[in-house]
Amino acid sequence: MPYPAPTIVNDPFAARLALVYAALFLAAGWQLPLFPVWLSARGLDPAAIGIVLAAYQAVRVVATPTVTRRADRHGSFNAAIVATALATVCAVALLGLASGFVLILVATAFFGFVSAPLLPLVDAYGLKGLSQRGRAYGPVRLWGSVAFIVANLTGGVLLGLIAPESIIWLILGGNCAVALAAFMLVRVPRQATAEAGKSHSHLRQPAFFAIAAAGSLIQASHAVYYGFSTLDWTAKGYSGATIGILWALGVAAEIVLFALSSRLPASMNPVTLILIGALGGVVRWIATAFDPPLAVLAPLQVLHALSFGTTHLGTMMFLSRTAPEGPRAAAQGDIATGNMLMMAAASALSGLLYGISGSHAYLAMAALALAGGVFAMVAARYPQRATVAG
């Protein structure tokens, strides 16, 4: 990934950014599997839990572009990140005090709204600051993946040590760590401009739309894996320990990729990385659809470094090179929103397909990855250059 000559060196920017990523994914790694357990402990039945989780996701689609554009107008990523992190802490605290379906629904929606823009804001801040320092994104972002594995491994242990009704306070603790790490971020100069308020210049780039479609389709191809792989493998007789190892293999491969990403050639085209991700997804999901034995399934998990990892790196590389300076956060937020929308649609489709055809639902995921590759090739037809805000 090419970078300009460093203008800032020997400051703690990368280390403190890595700490924020670690805190973010530690909190997420606890929240994803444990939050439904807390909802059940508060007396919600499966239908009510589904409604609450759907509300959490729905408001995020509205919040992300709204807040990232406001951050651009005010010109300070630090203030936006800290404010969002603190609002998230308050939202989780309120949620912990809520009781009854209606209050929990409202509090969860508030939690989803205020927390949604946090990762896109951190990514926008990180891409800008790392570029100024001639540093690669992957070796910093990998600490989020490491923390996610730690959360997965510790979550089950903690679930056995704390009462289900107290899980929300564990999630609160994770988000408090995020807020504390956000306060420690190196401050970047405030750069509010009149053009920054016109946060739409990236929407005039055909390449931006093609890359957003490519990335969101390939990432959405993980919907069956995220939603049903554990159920599927359990039904096939794999133990919980084996399933945990399979999941860990995928994230470990992703970590290795991120660690080595700084060695990518300076001439590497972001589209090439995304095409590699699409190919990895097609191979992975077609093979997984036909119930491979464990000796084949384990190596297939390593392809997570491609289906997720290179797709993510390619998208971040594209934004680092082309995102306009004024609406940088908006561009990042719009990519995240596209991913959310596509993943929501793919998740709904995956539930239907898995119920009908079991593991053959992965074939539809292979089709999504292939479609993402097609959009990546469309993006290659357009020049990839930074635009001028406004």
Secondary structure, 3 states (H helix, E strand, C coil): CCCCCCCCCCCCHHHHHHHHHHHHHHHHHHHHHHHHHHHHHCCCCHHHHHHHHHHHHHHHHHHHHHHHHHHHHHCCHHHHHHHHHHHHHHHHHHHHHCCCHHHHHHHHHHHHHHHCCHHHHHHHHHHHHHHHCCCCCHHHHHHHHHHHHHHHHHHHHHHHHCCHHHHHHHHHHHHHHHHHHHHCCCCCCCCCCCHHHCCCHHHHCHHHHHHHHHHHHHHHCCHHHHHHHHHHHHHCCCCHHHHHHHHHHHHHHHHHHHHHHHHCCCCCCHHHHHHHHHHHHHHHHHHHHCCCCHHHHHHHHHCHHHHHHHHHHHHHHHHHHHCCCCCHHHHHHHHHHHHHHHHHHHHHHHHHHHHHHHHHHHHHHHHHHHHHHHHHHHHCCCCCCCCCCC
